[in-house]
Amino acid sequence: MQSRPVGPRAWTALGMLWFIYVLNFLDRQLLSILAKPIQDGLNVTDGQLGLVGGLYFAFFYCFIAIPVGWLADRTNRIAILSAACAIWSAATAACGLARNFGEFAVARMTVGFGEAGGVPPSYAIISDYFPTGRRGMALGIYNLGPPVGAALGIAFGASVAAAFSWRDAFVIIGVIGIVAAVALLFIVKEPRRGGLDASGAVIAAPEKARFLETLKMFVSRPALMLASLGSGATQFITYGLGNFATLFLMREKGMTLEDVALWYALVVLFGMGGGIFVSGWAIDRFTRISKKAYALIPAASLALAIPFYLLFVWAPGWQLALVFLLFPTFLNYFYLSSSVALVQEEVKPNQRVMSGALLLLIMNFIGLGLGPTYVGAASDYFRADFPENSLQIALYTITPFYVLAIGLFLWLARVLGREERSAG
């Protein structure tokens, strides 16, 4: 059966939501890109950077997403997203005004509080603007926000820090985000929940989802939990590496901020962006054949990424390191569109925001919360014996999470295969 046509309002909404997601990740990337000048300016260790970019941030980002998801499933999702964008943008500007590590940490936790209301409502809004069969590509385009935002964050943050100060970068991005939050209210309208789920039929508005009912449904579904855990194991690598990649390249591979602004930005843009875009296309194509593709695609991509990741960490200079880094940066992100599309397809329309929030809670608490925290602590631990390459040793030690993630996605493939056979 052919997908229903997609009108200009849907593409306009997707474009605006994508732009806000770009700002979200642009802000998030600033901490890792400006790690060295922040360390110099506020006198913080690798472990403290890991905490403020990991556990401290994730605690608010992950757990606030649940009440925000519940509220958005029952109210206007556009208004929730606008308020969230305004909060995280104001907090981003506050990061640039921090006088010490304590103030900076509180500002970053507030950024996490705001960003908790960004992605889950957006997933549901997109799913109500795009019909089944087009959602994988739409969510794939939306998920290009992180690579574009990360690349812009690298280029913008490093350039501003090199020319002026790391503080100016935070303030400028915060002001742009506040303007975008206001503009969203005038550009995007709230779509009808589940309006594109019936084949051309007009359906009544679904009743409002109950929190405990949605939570019980999510944790009782093996496919949803395995997708979340597999994504979390993958994010342990991506966030553990991402939050320290610039510091690693500068301190142990010899890069400068000017080099970072150009070359590392290009690797992130084309590597992560290409991976997310290709994965969205692959999901829409191969899930028509079998739902197992939701799991087999990320499992295969992660298996291919392992040798290139190890070569990146080993490489003696930053030029060769970036060549090897391009491949895992491309392959590490196939899981994202796959897991998001699977969750959105598998739950009721009035449970989509809450389910998206639960997916983010699990995978981000594992990946965003624990990945950077572990790498920073490990680097501090290894510094006594390996003062010149403590981050290199720390990054080697997260390799087993590739194996764990692959195993979880293969387990998910078995579960989806059984569900298909039962339905058939």
Sequence and secondary structure as in RCSB ss.txt:
>XXXX:A:sequence
MQSRPVGPRAWTALGMLWFIYVLNFLDRQLLSILAKPIQDGLNVTDGQLGLVGGLYFAFFYCFIAIPVGWLADRT
NRIAILSAACAIWSAATAACGLARNFGEFAVARMTVGFGEAGGVPPSYAIISDYFPTGRRGMALGIYNLGPPVGA
ALGIAFGASVAAAFSWRDAFVIIGVIGIVAAVALLFIVKEPRRGGLDASGAVIAAPEKARFLETLKMFVSRPALM
LASLGSGATQFITYGLGNFATLFLMREKGMTLEDVALWYALVVLFGMGGGIFVSGWAIDRFTRISKKAYALIPAA
SLALAIPFYLLFVWAPGWQLALVFLLFPTFLNYFYLSSSVALVQEEVKPNQRVMSGALLLLIMNFIGLGLGPTYV
GAASDYFRADFPENSLQIALYTITPFYVLAIGLFLWLARVLGREERSAG
>XXXX:A:secstr
       HHHHHHHHHHHHHHHHHHHHHHHHHHTHHHHHHHHT  HHHHHHHHTHHHHHHHHHHHHHHHHHHHHS
 HHHHHHHHHHHHHHHHHHHHH  SHHHHHHHHHHHHHHHTTTHHHHHHHHHHHS TTTHHHHHHHHTTHHHHHH
HHHHHHHHHHHHHS HHHHHHHHHHHHHHHHHHHHHH     TTTTSSSS          HHHHHHHHHH HHHH
HHHHHHHHHHHHHHHHHTTHHHHHHHTT   HHHIIIIIHHHHHHHHHHHHHHHHHHHHHHTTT TTHHHHHHHH
HHHHHHHHHHHHHH SSHHHHHHHHHHHHHHTTHHHHHHHHHHHHHS GGGHHHHHHHHHHHHHIIIIIIHHHHH
HHHHHHHTTT TTSHHHHHHHTTTHHHHHHHHHHHHHHHHHHHHHHHH 
